[in-house]
Amino acid sequence: MAATGTAKVRAYATHSPSTGVLSVFLLNKDTVARATTVTLAHYTAPPSAERRVFTGSGPDDTSPTWTRQSEVTVSAGQLALTLAPVTVTVLSMTPQDTPPAAPTGLSVRPIP
């Protein structure tokens, strides 16, 4: 797993092998909005990504909040979006062919 960013926009990613969920964290450290393109490699993405944004009134806000925003379309392995100033944006993608979770609490008994 690798993620690259710029001096003003940092990028981080996590992947859950058991669920297939990929989460991309984008940190816009700038005081202006930044147009951004996320390129996914070696990952079969669904048609869109859920978007949640951690934002406040500015860099000195001591009470920012999480909000769910409109989904971002995935096209040819890319997501294009504009990051609001001084925010953390999380894009979460669950593949359409998510493998089932491993079963737990199984018991086996012989059939008489």
N, C-alpha and C positions, 0 to 999 in steps of 0.2 A: 504494500500500500504506500503510495507516494502522493504528495500534494505539494504544489508550488504556488507561490503568490508573488506579490510585489511589495515594495516598501510600505505602501498605504493599504493594500488589501492582502491579508494573510489567509491562507487556505489550509484546512486540516480535514482529515477524513477518517471514518471508522467503518468497518465492515463486520457483520455478524455472519460467520459461516453457517450457523445453524438455521438462520431465517433468511439469509441472502440480503438483508437490509443494508443499504449503503447510506451513510449520513455524511454530508459535506458541510463543514462549518466555515463560513466566510466572515471574516472580521474586517470591516471597513473602518480604519483608524483615521480617515480623512474627515474634514469638516464639510466636505461637499460630496454629493452623490457620485458614485462611480459605476459606469457601465461595465459589466463583467460577463465573460463567457467561460463557462465551466466545460471542459472537455473530458469525457470519460473514456478510459482505455481498458480493454479486457473485462468489460462488465456489460451484460445485457440489461439495459435499463428499461423500465416501463415507459409508457407514453408521457407520463408527467411525474413531477416530484412535489411532495408536500412542502410548503414553505412556512417556517415560523421565524419571527424576527424579535430580537431583544433590543428594545429602543427606549429612549427617554427624550427629554426636551433638549438635550445637548450633552457635551462631554462632562459637565459638572453635575448632571442630574444624579441624585443619590437614590432615586426610586424608579429605575427603568422597569418595564414590564414586557412580558412575552405576549405576542399576538400572532394568531394564525392568519396568513394572507393567502391570496389566490395561488393556485398551483402554478408551477412553472413547466412549460412544455419541453419535452426532451425530443430533439430532432437530430437524427444521424449522430447520436452519442454526444450531443452538445446541449447546454442549457444557457440561454441568454437572459440576463436580468440586470436591473439597476439596483445597486445597493444604496440604501439611504445613508446619510452621514452618521458616523459614530454608532454603528450597529453591529450586532452579530446576527447573521442569517444562517439558519440550519435548513438544508434541503435533505429530505428523507425519501429514499426510493426503495420500494419493495417489488422485486421481480414478480411478474405475473405467474411464473412457474415456480413459486416458492416451495421448497421441499417441506414435507410435513415435519413437525417437531418429533423428536425421539420419544417413543412411548415411555411412560413411567408407571411404577406400581403394578407391573404385570405379575400375574401368578399363573402357574401351570399345574393342572391336576390331571391325573390319568382318567380316561374314559372307561367306565366298567364294562 
